[in-house]
Amino acid sequence: MTDCDYPRRYRITEKKDFDRVFSARSGSVRVRALVAIWAPNSLQHPRLGMAASRKNLRTAVRRNRLRRILRETFRLHRTRLPAIDIVIMVRREIGEVANDAWTPLSRDLFQRIIHRHQADGRKPDNHQCAGS
């Protein structure tokens, strides 16, 4: 298994973990229609959870495409993130954003999260996955 894959241990899958992030929220970043909130975890790696409702993205095709883009962007930036649980929420304005703008939008979101943690004194990891 490579260091840049996306196995299950990097996903937030249980309701209790989502609830913990929402209640213990230690930071947040907003980039247009994407909002990321996070909380520290007790693991040695970051994890990602997503909340993209049908109310904000009508078709399953668009919701799943956005999820794939967010997962891939997380995978590429994961080595530079601290041990936090990140939940990304999709706001209604995502309907006004063209599909081809989602990748740069998600890249900007993760770069802002990384920047916030580096500003807090965390040393960056120079390892990068292919494509980042």
N, C-alpha and C positions, 0 to 999 in steps of 0.2 A: 504494500500500500504506500503510495507516495505521500509526501508531507502536504500536498496541496489538493487532496481529494475532499469529498464532503460526506463522510460517514454519519450515521445516526447520532453519534455522541456529540456532534456539533449542532444539533437541532434542539429547540425547546418544543417538547411534544405534550407535556402534561399541563393541565389547567392550573395546578398548584404553583408551577414554575412561572406561568404567565401572571398569575395573581401576585406572586412575590415581586416580580419586576414592576408591576403597576403600583404596588404599595410601598416598596423600598426605593423606588426611583431615585437614583443618585445623579442622573444627568439626562439631558435631552438635546436634540438638534433637529431643526426643521429645514428642509430644502424643498421649496415649493409645496408639492402635494404629498411629500413623504415626511413622516415624523418618526424619529428613532428615540426610544427611551431605553435606559439601561440601568442595571444594578449589578454590583459585584456578585460573583458566584464562588463557591468553594472548590471549584475544579481548577485544573491547570491550563485551561483553554477557554476561548470565548464560545458562545452558542448563539444561534439565531432563531427567532420566532417571528412570524408574520401574521398580520391581521388585515386582510383585504376582503371587504364585504361585497356582497352582490349589490348592495345599495350604492356603493361608490364605483364599482366596475361591473357593469351589467352582464357581460357575457363571460362564461367560464374560460373561453379562449383568451380573452384579455387578462383576466385574473391570473391564469396559469402562466401566461407569458411574463407578466410582471414578476411573479414568484420565481420563475427560472432566472430572470435577469438579476434579481436581488440575491438569490443563492449563489450565482456565479460570481457576482461582485464580492460577496462575503468571502467566498472561497479564495479569491485572489488577494484579498486584503487581510485574511485571517491571521497570518503570522505576525502582523504588526499591531494586532489588537491585544489588550490585556485580558485577564480572566473575568469577563463580564458576560451577562446575559442581555442580549439586545432584542428588543421587540420593535419591529417596524410596522407602523400603522399607515394605511393609505387613506388620504383625505379625499373628499368629494371632487376637489379641483383636478384630480388625476384625469378625469374625463376630458379636460381641456388641453392636456399635454399629449402631443403626438407620440405614437409608439416608438418611433426612432429616437426620441429624446429621453426615453426611460433609462437607457444604459448610461449616458453621461450624468443624468440626474442621480442614479444610484451610486455611481463612482464618486460624485461630489459629496453625497451623504456620508459614505464610509471614510472619505478623506477628512471630513470635518470631525467625525468621531475620533479618528486617530489623532488629529491635531489637538483636540481638547485634552486627550490623555497625555500627549507629549508635553503640552503646556503645564500639566500637573506634575511633571518631573519624571515621567516614564521614559526610559531609554528606548529608541526605536530599534526594531529588529531589521537588519539589512537584508535578510533572506526574502526573496520575492518569488511568487509562483509564476509560471509561464503565463504570459498574457497581461500581467499587471503593470 
